[in-house]
Amino acid sequence: MAAWLGPLRRSQPHRPAHRRRGAEPMDNALHVRETGHMLKPGSSRERLAGTLKAAFAEGLLSEQTLSYRLGMLFGPRLIEPRRVIGDLALRTRRRPAGLASLASALQAMRGELEAIASRERPEPAPLVLALDWSGGQEDLLVGRGPACDIALSNLTVSRRHARLIFRDGTWIVNDLASKNGITVNGAQVGRCQLRPGDRLALGLQVLEID
């Protein structure tokens, strides 16, 4: 019986422990994403393009201006939505009419007053970061330094703040010991997988992953 049990003991491998030791640490806490729904790459730019096309249909944009602003969306890697559709939001805003709309009018006025009061301490507007999900580029340096692949001007961003690495069909963000750290969807992380629709913050600068 002892001779029969011996081989069974020797046949138990310890491969799972070996794989854990070799795996790279990843911040995949559940609170990073509240839902398992995943947007497709390009969804943010398609949403902005839909706003431009609707404005063109209403006569707010000429064909030439529509073409120019679509180029602003699908050309550069960093897109500033306010430059693309910011004025259109003002043009399509309707004035409240009647007593029934008095409450909403007061609420809107309060929001405008709060915006004026906070101009002394403005936060940077979110930018859309258009990434290549085909694997054409596998390494991007993000920071305030001029040599960075993605250069940001916000002073809360370190000169070499983070690195984006493309691996196995997805992008991974890695904090490079930055001063103000990084968050993904509001959760502090050091290394985390990114998905389209995630909000990546480097310091106070927010990037919407697309």
N, C-alpha and C positions, 0 to 999 in steps of 0.2 A: 504493500500500500504506500509506504514512504517513497519508494522508487517511482511510483506512478504520480504522486503529487509533486515531485520535484520539478519536472518539465513545466507543469502548470504555473508554478511560481516564476520560473525564468521567462515565461512567455508573456508576462504583463509588461507592455512597453510604457515608457514615460514620455511619449512624444508630445502630448498636449502641453506639459510643463515646459518642454524645450521650445515649442512654438511661442508660448507666452513670453519667455525670456528674450526671444529674438524679435518680438513685435515692437513697433514703434509706438510710443504713447500717443493717445488721441483723446481729445475732449469730446466725448459723444454723450454728454449728459442729456437726459430726457427733456429738461427745461429749455434746451437750445431751440427745439422745434416743438410747437404745440400740436402739430398735425403731420401726418405722414404724406399728405398731398404734396406732390412735387410739380412745380411749373416747368414748362419746357423752355429751353434756352431761347432768348429773344422775346419772351413774353412782355417784358417791360417796354421794350422799344416798339413792339406791335401795338401796345396800348396807347403810347404816345402818338404813333402814326395814325391810329384810329381817330384821335382827337383832331389831328391836322386835317384828315380827310373830311371829317364832319364839318369843320370850319370852312373848308373849301366848298362843300355842298351848300352851305348857308351864305356864301358870298363874302366871307370874312377874309379869305386869302385868294390871291390871284394864282394862276397855274404856275407862273414863274416862282412865286414865293413858296408855294407848296413844294415844288421840286427842290428848292434851295434848302428848306427846313428838313425835308426827308433825307437830304445829304448830310445834314448835321446829326441825324439819328444813326444812320447806317455807315458812316465813315469813320469817325474817331473812336478810340477805345473808351474815353471818358465823355459822358454826355451830361450837360447841365439842363435839366428839364425846364427850368424857368426861362432860359433863353429860347427854348423851342416853342413852348405853349403858354408861357407866363402871361403875355398880353392877351391871349385868346380867352383866358379865364375871366379877365376884366370885361372884355367885350360882350361875353355871353351872359354876364350877371344881370338878372332882372330886378327891377325896383319893386319892392313890396307895395301893394295897393290895398286900401281899405283897412278898417279897424281890426279885421281878423289877422292881418299880418303885422300888427304893431309889435307884438312880442318878438317875432323873428327880426324885425327891424332894429329893435333895441339890443337884441343879442348880437347882431352884426356890428352895430355901433360900438358895443362894448369890446368886441374882438379887435376892431380897428384901433381903439384907444389903447388897448393892451399892447398891440403891435408897435404903436408909436412910442409908448413908454419903454419898451424893451429894445429900442434901436441902439441904445448906448451899449448893450451887451448882446449883440446879435450872434446867433449860432449859424454856422455854415449850412447852406441848403444841401440836402442829399444829392449825390451824383449817381448816375447810372454807370456801372462798370460792365462793359461788354466784353466778355471773355470768349475765347476760341475753344469750343468743346470738342473739336475734331482732333486735337493733339498736335496742331501745327506749331504751337509754342508750348514748351514744357516748364518754363521757369521765368517768373516775373518778380522783380524787386520793386517794392512799394515804399515810398517815403518822400521826404521833402528835398532830398539831395538831387542835384541836376543830373546825376548819372542813373537815376532810377528809371525803370521801364514805365512805371506809373508814378508821375511826379505830382504831388499835392502841395498846395501853398499854405494850408492851415498850420499855424504855429504850434498847435498841440500834437502835430505829427512829427515823429522823429526823422532824422535824415535817412536812416535805414530802419524803417519801422517793422516791416513784415515781408515775408516771401510767399509767393503763390506758386505751388508746385502741381503740375498736372500728372496724375498717376491713375492708371486703370480706369480711364474714362471719366474722371472727376477731378475737381480742383481742391487742393488742401491749402489752408492758410497757416503759416507758422510765424509766431511772434519772435522778432529778433531782439529780445531783451529791451524793448522800447520803454520809454519813460512813462507813457500814459496807457500802455497796454492796448488790447483789442477785445472787442465783444462781437458776438454773433447773435443777432436777434435779442440783444440786451443781456446776454449771459457772458461773463468774463471767461475767456478761453486762452490757452497757450498754443494749441494746435488743434485744428478742427476741419472737418470736411465741409465744403461749401456746396450749396444747391441754388439753382435759379430762384430768385425771389428772396433769398436771405439778405438781411441788412447787416453788413460788416462795418463796424465803427473802429476807426483808428484815431485814438484821442477823441476829439469832438467831430471829426469829419466822418460822415456816414456815406457808405457806398452801397447801392442796391445792386446785388449780383444779377447779371442777365446773361 
